[in-house]
Amino acid sequence: MEPSYHDKRKNTEQSTRAAVSMDRGKNMEEERAEEQSSYQERGPYEGSPTEGYKEDPTDDDLMGGFETDEELVSICSKCENRRPKMGWTKEFTYAELQAATRSFSQMNFLSEGGFGSVYKGQLKNGLKIAVKQHKYASNQGEREFKAEVHFLSKARHENLVMLLGSCSEGSHRLLVYEYVCNGSLDQQLSKYARKPLTWDERMKIATGAAKGLQYLHANNIVHRDIRPNNILLTHDYDTLLGDFGLARTQHEDHSSETRVVGTLGYLAPEYAETGKVSTKTDVYAFGVILLQLITGRGTNDKSLEGKSLVGWARPLLKDRNYPDLIDKRIENYHDVHQLFWMVRVAEKCLSKDPLKRLTMEKVVEALNYLRESDAICNITLSPANSDSLPNSNRGSPETNADDDDDDDDLNDDDDHSSYVIEPKSRYSTGDDDLSGRLSQSYSTQSTSSGRSSLSP
């Protein structure tokens, strides 16, 4: 019996679906094979499922493997340096790094720290690198090396130095970073620097370093060695945090006991006394960095007459004698309002009580707002928990400008729940309109209160 028209049509549709299914399966297998071949040839692209694996890429792989040239991120407009592929690292041979650094020539020497020396180098493809040669003389040195590889192989942020690879050959332990072209903050703050940092450059550096720390803390990582030597700069004064040899993961109880390591002058009081480390340990060190950006002084500056920088600054902070804090090289070229509030942020970071220090999230919020706003700020510094964010409402001043009891450390008897601070009348730069402009209160909170609450 001959099949009916409907039976023929049904059989044809089934055959077509089967053929399509076979073709689709074949195409999927071909796509998988092509994708695997692509990974083997060039490594994974940023964001791919296999991002982060090591497959012995070549030097060219570090600069290649992008769909478009725009995926290479420029990190300096002057040098035209561009970041290589983010997301995976290479295992270098010792011979490669010897060749790149000209056998670790003194001409290529950049700096030396507690865990080794850093040399500038250049790969065959022209990519500039910085090679950190670890001192591998103890188990501690091996731990620091592994810690730095562990943290930096996972950490990817525009304000963190990128780890490109490492070398563990025989007794050699080396880390290979992207090269950051304009040295470190300690060199830029030095009296031997070619030119003093402008106020805008200092604000930009502070904000970039704060963003890098915020990223680390959001991922429960404590840096433990925040200091100018570990804050690297481009010629655009973009900031990258480096040297993660002392970094630790913060435990669930938000603190852990450890041996005290770090740099004198940047150690939080509770850490120096008990060995307990937390994200607030980094916040204190960042407060010292802010003081250095404001004053232009080192932690062991001879002008401090044997005092620490924080010890020298506390009386000036208590008396609101902020003009005496400013670096004399830029005293006539700073933004008076930004200076005032930057000092206040530093003051809150340097609280002796870690629970009263700001979080880095709040620090970034404040510094971002100060840089972006040309209005006068009336910021509330509060120890209470608050998640307020900036906006642009205006309101009237909410406090007595002569109230001295505004700092939790400098006035231990102060039990206020919040502090709304305004500059004293003596805080003047000769601007005839300054007092009038300072009387305007500018809101930095996303509520109708017209205040920004900076709280731990």
C-alpha positions as CSV (number, residue, x, y, z in Angstrom):
1,M,0.0,0.0,0.0
2,E,1.4,3.3,-1.1
3,P,2.0,5.8,1.8
4,S,-0.4,8.7,2.0
5,Y,0.6,12.3,1.4
6,H,0.5,13.0,5.1
7,D,2.7,9.9,5.9
8,K,5.2,11.0,3.3
9,R,5.4,14.5,4.8
10,K,5.8,13.1,8.3
11,N,8.6,10.8,7.2
12,T,10.4,13.7,5.4
13,E,10.2,16.0,8.4
14,Q,11.6,13.2,10.7
15,S,14.5,12.6,8.3
16,T,15.2,16.3,8.1
17,R,15.2,16.7,11.9
18,A,17.6,13.7,12.2
19,A,19.9,15.2,9.6
20,V,19.9,18.6,11.3
21,S,20.5,17.0,14.6
22,M,23.5,15.1,13.2
23,D,24.9,18.3,11.6
24,R,24.3,20.2,14.8
25,G,26.2,17.6,16.8
26,K,29.0,17.6,14.3
27,N,29.2,21.4,14.4
28,M,29.3,21.5,18.2
29,E,32.1,18.9,18.2
30,E,34.0,21.0,15.6
31,E,33.4,24.2,17.6
32,R,34.8,22.5,20.8
33,A,37.8,21.2,18.9
34,E,38.5,24.7,17.4
35,E,38.0,26.3,20.8
36,Q,40.4,23.8,22.5
37,S,43.0,24.3,19.7
38,S,42.6,28.1,20.2
39,Y,43.3,27.7,23.9
40,Q,46.4,25.6,23.2
41,E,47.7,28.1,20.7
42,R,47.1,31.4,22.6
43,G,45.8,30.6,26.0
44,P,42.4,31.6,27.5
45,Y,40.8,35.0,26.9
46,E,39.9,37.2,29.9
47,G,36.7,35.9,31.5
48,S,36.9,32.4,29.9
49,P,36.1,29.3,31.9
50,T,39.7,28.2,31.8
51,E,41.1,31.6,32.7
52,G,44.0,31.3,35.2
53,Y,45.5,28.0,34.0
54,K,49.2,27.6,33.2
55,E,50.0,26.0,29.8
56,D,53.5,27.3,29.3
57,P,52.6,30.4,27.1
58,T,55.3,32.1,25.1
59,D,56.4,35.7,25.4
60,D,54.2,36.7,22.5
61,D,51.2,35.1,24.3
62,L,51.6,37.7,27.1
63,M,50.9,40.5,24.6
64,G,48.7,38.5,22.2
65,G,45.5,36.5,22.3
66,F,43.1,39.4,22.2
67,E,40.1,39.6,19.8
68,T,40.8,43.4,19.3
69,D,43.7,45.7,20.1
70,E,41.4,47.7,22.4
71,E,41.6,44.8,24.9
72,L,45.2,45.8,25.6
73,V,44.8,48.4,28.4
74,S,47.0,51.5,28.3
75,I,48.5,52.2,31.7
76,C,50.6,55.3,30.8
77,S,49.9,58.0,28.1
78,K,53.5,59.2,28.2
79,C,55.3,55.9,27.8
80,E,52.4,54.3,25.9
81,N,52.8,51.2,28.1
82,R,50.0,48.7,27.8
83,R,49.0,45.9,30.1
84,P,49.4,42.4,28.7
85,K,46.7,39.8,28.9
86,M,45.0,39.6,32.3
87,G,44.0,36.3,33.8
88,W,46.9,33.9,33.4
89,T,50.6,33.7,34.2
90,K,53.7,32.1,32.7
91,E,56.4,29.9,34.2
92,F,59.7,31.6,33.1
93,T,63.0,29.9,32.9
94,Y,65.9,31.4,34.8
95,A,67.8,31.8,31.5
96,E,64.9,33.9,30.1
97,L,65.0,36.2,33.1
98,Q,68.8,36.5,33.0
99,A,68.6,37.5,29.4
100,A,65.8,40.0,30.0
101,T,67.7,41.7,32.9
102,R,71.2,41.4,31.3
103,S,72.2,39.0,34.0
104,F,70.6,41.2,36.7
105,S,72.9,44.1,35.8
106,Q,73.3,46.9,38.3
107,M,72.2,49.2,35.4
108,N,68.8,47.5,35.6
109,F,68.5,47.6,39.4
110,L,65.3,49.3,40.6
111,S,65.0,48.7,44.4
112,E,65.7,46.4,47.3
113,G,63.4,45.3,50.1
114,G,63.4,42.9,53.0
115,F,62.7,39.9,50.7
116,G,64.9,40.6,47.7
117,S,65.9,42.9,44.9
118,V,63.9,44.2,41.9
119,Y,65.4,44.6,38.4
120,K,64.0,46.1,35.2
121,G,63.9,43.8,32.2
122,Q,62.6,43.4,28.7
123,L,61.3,40.3,27.0
124,K,62.2,39.4,23.4
125,N,58.8,40.8,22.2
126,G,59.7,44.2,23.8
127,L,57.4,43.9,26.8
128,K,59.0,45.7,29.8
129,I,59.0,43.8,33.0
130,A,60.1,44.1,36.7
131,V,61.8,41.0,38.1
132,K,61.8,40.5,41.9
133,Q,64.6,38.2,42.9
134,H,63.7,36.6,46.3
135,K,66.2,35.9,48.9
136,Y,65.7,32.1,49.3
137,A,67.7,31.5,52.4
138,S,65.0,30.2,54.8
139,N,61.6,28.6,55.0
140,Q,60.2,32.1,55.7
141,G,61.5,33.3,52.4
142,E,59.9,30.4,50.6
143,R,56.6,31.1,52.4
144,E,56.7,34.8,51.4
145,F,57.4,33.8,47.8
146,K,54.5,31.3,47.7
147,A,52.2,33.8,49.4
148,E,52.9,36.5,46.8
149,V,52.3,34.0,43.9
150,H,49.1,32.8,45.5
151,F,47.5,36.2,46.0
152,L,48.7,37.9,42.8
153,S,47.8,35.0,40.6
154,K,44.1,35.6,41.6
155,A,44.1,39.3,42.2
156,R,43.2,41.4,39.1
157,H,42.5,45.1,39.6
158,E,43.5,48.3,37.8
159,N,45.2,49.5,41.0
160,L,47.2,46.4,41.7
161,V,50.5,45.5,40.1
162,M,49.9,42.6,37.7
163,L,51.9,39.4,38.2
164,L,53.0,38.1,34.7
165,G,54.7,34.9,35.9
166,S,57.3,33.3,38.2
167,C,60.4,31.2,38.2
168,S,61.1,28.3,40.6
169,E,64.2,26.7,39.1
170,G,66.6,25.1,41.5
171,S,67.2,27.5,44.4
172,H,66.0,30.5,42.3
173,R,62.7,32.1,43.3
174,L,61.7,35.0,41.0
175,L,58.5,36.9,40.4
176,V,57.8,38.7,37.1
177,Y,55.6,41.8,37.2
178,E,54.4,44.4,34.7
179,Y,56.8,47.3,34.7
180,V,55.4,50.5,36.3
181,C,57.3,53.4,34.7
182,N,57.4,56.3,37.2
183,G,58.9,54.7,40.3
184,S,57.4,54.6,43.8
185,L,55.7,57.2,46.0
186,D,58.7,57.4,48.3
187,Q,60.8,58.6,45.4
188,Q,58.2,61.2,44.3
189,L,57.9,62.5,47.9
190,S,61.6,62.8,48.3
191,K,63.2,66.2,48.5
192,Y,65.5,64.9,45.7
193,A,62.5,64.4,43.3
194,R,62.7,66.5,40.1
195,K,59.5,68.4,41.0
196,P,57.1,68.2,44.0
197,L,53.8,66.4,43.5
198,T,51.0,68.9,42.8
199,W,47.9,68.8,45.1
200,D,45.8,67.2,42.3
201,E,48.4,64.5,41.8
202,R,48.4,63.8,45.5
203,M,44.7,63.5,45.6
204,K,44.8,61.1,42.6
205,I,47.4,58.9,44.2
206,A,45.5,58.7,47.4
207,T,42.3,57.7,45.6
208,G,44.0,55.1,43.5
209,A,45.8,53.5,46.5
210,A,42.5,53.5,48.4
211,K,40.7,51.7,45.6
212,G,43.4,49.0,45.5
213,L,43.1,48.4,49.2
214,Q,39.3,48.4,49.0
215,Y,39.5,45.6,46.4
216,L,41.8,43.6,48.7
217,H,39.7,44.0,51.7
218,A,36.5,43.1,49.8
219,N,38.3,39.8,49.1
220,N,39.4,39.3,52.7
221,I,43.0,40.0,52.0
222,V,45.2,42.1,54.4
223,H,48.3,43.6,52.7
224,R,50.2,44.2,56.0
225,D,52.9,46.4,54.3
226,I,51.3,49.5,53.0
227,R,54.0,52.1,52.7
228,P,55.3,54.5,50.0
229,N,57.8,52.1,48.6
230,N,55.0,49.7,47.7
231,I,52.8,52.3,46.0
232,L,53.9,52.5,42.3
233,L,53.1,55.2,39.9
234,T,52.8,55.8,36.2
235,H,53.6,59.2,34.6
236,D,49.8,59.9,34.7
237,Y,50.0,59.3,38.5
238,D,47.8,56.3,38.3
239,T,48.5,54.2,41.3
240,L,49.3,50.5,41.6
241,L,49.9,48.6,44.9
242,G,52.7,46.1,44.9
243,D,54.7,43.7,47.1
244,F,52.3,41.1,48.5
245,G,54.9,39.1,50.3
246,L,53.3,39.8,53.7
247,A,49.7,39.5,52.6
248,R,47.4,37.3,54.6
249,T,43.8,36.1,54.3
250,Q,41.6,37.5,57.0
251,H,39.8,34.8,59.0
252,E,36.1,34.7,59.7
253,D,36.6,36.2,63.2
254,H,38.0,39.3,61.3
255,S,41.4,39.1,63.0
256,S,44.2,36.6,63.5
257,E,47.3,36.5,65.6
258,T,50.6,36.5,63.8
259,R,54.2,37.6,64.3
260,V,54.5,41.3,63.9
261,V,56.0,42.2,60.5
262,G,55.9,45.3,58.5
263,T,57.6,48.7,58.6
264,L,57.9,50.9,61.7
265,G,55.9,54.1,61.4
266,Y,53.1,52.3,59.6
267,L,52.2,49.7,62.2
268,A,48.8,50.0,63.9
269,P,49.0,50.2,67.7
270,E,47.0,47.1,68.3
271,Y,49.0,45.1,65.8
272,A,52.3,46.2,67.2
273,E,51.1,45.3,70.8
274,T,49.2,42.0,70.2
275,G,50.1,40.8,66.7
276,K,46.4,40.7,65.8
277,V,45.9,41.7,62.2
278,S,42.8,42.8,60.4
279,T,41.8,45.0,57.5
280,K,41.8,47.9,60.0
281,T,45.6,47.3,60.2
282,D,45.9,48.4,56.6
283,V,43.5,51.4,57.2
284,Y,45.9,52.8,59.9
285,A,48.9,52.5,57.5
286,F,46.9,54.2,54.8
287,G,46.2,57.1,57.3
288,V,50.0,57.5,57.6
289,I,50.2,57.6,53.8
290,L,47.6,60.4,53.7
291,L,49.7,62.3,56.3
292,Q,52.8,61.9,54.1
293,L,50.9,63.1,51.0
294,I,49.7,66.2,53.0
295,T,52.9,67.0,54.7
296,G,55.5,65.8,52.3
297,R,57.4,64.3,55.2
298,G,58.8,60.8,55.7
299,T,58.1,58.8,58.9
300,N,61.7,59.4,60.0
301,D,62.0,62.9,58.8
302,K,64.8,64.8,60.6
303,S,62.4,67.8,61.1
304,L,60.3,65.7,63.4
305,E,62.9,65.9,66.1
306,G,62.9,62.2,66.9
307,K,59.1,61.9,66.9
308,S,57.1,59.6,64.6
309,L,55.1,61.4,61.9
310,V,51.8,60.5,63.6
311,G,53.2,61.6,67.0
312,W,54.3,64.9,65.5
313,A,51.0,65.5,63.7
314,R,48.6,64.7,66.6
315,P,48.9,68.0,68.4
316,L,48.3,69.9,65.2
317,L,45.3,67.7,64.5
318,K,43.9,68.3,68.0
319,D,44.3,72.1,67.7
320,R,42.9,72.1,64.1
321,N,46.2,73.7,63.0
322,Y,45.9,72.2,59.6
323,P,47.8,74.9,57.6
324,D,51.0,73.9,59.5
325,L,50.6,70.3,58.2
326,I,50.8,71.2,54.5
327,D,53.9,70.5,52.5
328,K,55.7,73.9,52.2
329,R,56.5,73.2,48.6
330,I,52.8,73.4,47.6
331,E,51.4,75.6,50.4
332,N,50.2,78.2,47.9
333,Y,48.9,75.7,45.4
334,H,46.5,73.4,47.2
335,D,42.7,73.3,47.4
336,V,41.9,74.5,50.9
337,H,38.7,72.6,51.1
338,Q,40.1,69.3,49.8
339,L,43.0,69.7,52.3
340,F,40.7,70.1,55.2
341,W,38.6,67.0,54.5
342,M,41.6,64.9,53.5
343,V,43.1,65.7,56.9
344,R,39.8,64.7,58.5
345,V,39.8,61.4,56.6
346,A,43.4,60.7,57.6
347,E,42.5,61.5,61.2
348,K,39.7,58.9,61.2
349,C,42.0,56.3,59.6
350,L,44.5,56.9,62.4
351,S,42.1,56.3,65.3
352,K,43.7,54.4,68.1
353,D,40.6,52.2,68.4
354,P,40.4,50.0,65.2
355,L,36.6,49.8,65.5
356,K,36.4,53.6,65.1
357,R,38.6,53.7,61.9
358,L,36.9,54.1,58.6
359,T,36.6,51.2,56.2
360,M,38.4,51.5,52.9
361,E,35.0,51.6,51.2
362,K,34.2,54.8,53.1
363,V,37.6,56.2,52.4
364,V,37.2,55.7,48.7
365,E,33.7,57.2,48.9
366,A,35.0,60.4,50.5
367,L,38.1,60.8,48.3
368,N,36.1,60.2,45.1
369,Y,33.6,62.8,46.2
370,L,36.3,65.4,47.1
371,R,38.0,65.0,43.7
372,E,34.9,65.2,41.7
373,S,33.0,68.0,43.5
374,D,33.9,71.7,43.2
375,A,31.5,72.5,46.0
376,I,32.2,72.9,49.6
377,C,31.7,69.7,51.6
378,N,30.1,69.3,55.0
379,I,30.9,65.8,55.8
380,T,29.7,63.9,58.9
381,L,32.4,61.7,60.4
382,S,30.5,59.2,62.4
383,P,31.5,56.1,64.5
384,A,28.0,54.8,64.0
385,N,27.3,52.2,61.3
386,S,26.0,53.9,58.2
387,D,25.9,53.0,54.6
388,S,25.1,56.5,53.3
389,L,26.3,57.6,49.9
390,P,27.0,61.0,48.3
391,N,24.6,63.2,46.4
392,S,24.4,66.9,45.7
393,N,21.8,68.4,48.1
394,R,22.6,71.6,49.9
395,G,21.7,72.4,53.4
396,S,22.7,74.7,56.3
397,P,25.6,74.0,58.7
398,E,24.7,71.4,61.3
399,T,27.3,72.0,64.0
400,N,29.1,74.6,66.0
401,A,32.4,75.4,64.2
402,D,34.1,76.0,67.6
403,D,33.3,72.6,69.0
404,D,36.7,71.1,69.8
405,D,35.4,67.7,70.9
406,D,35.2,66.1,67.5
407,D,37.9,63.4,67.4
408,D,37.5,60.1,69.2
409,D,41.3,59.8,69.9
410,L,42.3,63.3,70.5
411,N,39.5,63.9,72.9
412,D,38.9,60.6,74.8
413,D,36.0,62.0,76.8
414,D,34.0,62.7,73.7
415,D,30.9,60.4,73.5
416,H,29.1,62.0,70.7
417,S,27.4,59.7,68.2
418,S,28.5,61.8,65.2
419,Y,30.9,64.6,64.3
420,V,30.0,67.3,61.8
421,I,33.2,69.4,61.4
422,E,33.7,72.7,59.8
423,P,37.0,74.7,59.4
424,K,37.8,77.2,62.2
425,S,37.9,80.8,61.3
426,R,41.7,80.8,61.6
427,Y,41.8,78.3,58.7
428,S,42.4,80.9,56.1
429,T,44.6,81.5,53.0
430,G,43.8,85.1,52.5
431,D,40.9,84.4,50.1
432,D,38.5,87.3,50.8
433,D,35.5,85.1,49.8
434,L,36.8,82.0,51.7
435,S,34.8,82.5,54.9
436,G,31.6,83.1,52.9
437,R,32.1,80.0,50.8
438,L,33.0,77.9,53.9
439,S,29.7,78.8,55.4
440,Q,27.9,76.9,52.7
441,S,27.1,73.4,53.6
442,Y,27.3,70.8,50.8
443,S,25.6,67.5,51.2
444,T,27.3,64.3,50.5
445,Q,24.6,61.8,51.5
446,S,21.9,60.1,49.5
447,T,19.3,61.0,52.1
448,S,17.5,64.3,52.8
449,S,19.7,65.1,55.8
450,G,22.3,66.8,53.7
451,R,25.2,65.0,55.3
452,S,27.7,62.4,54.4
453,S,28.2,59.9,57.1
454,L,31.7,58.4,57.1
455,S,31.6,55.5,59.5
456,P,33.4,52.2,60.1
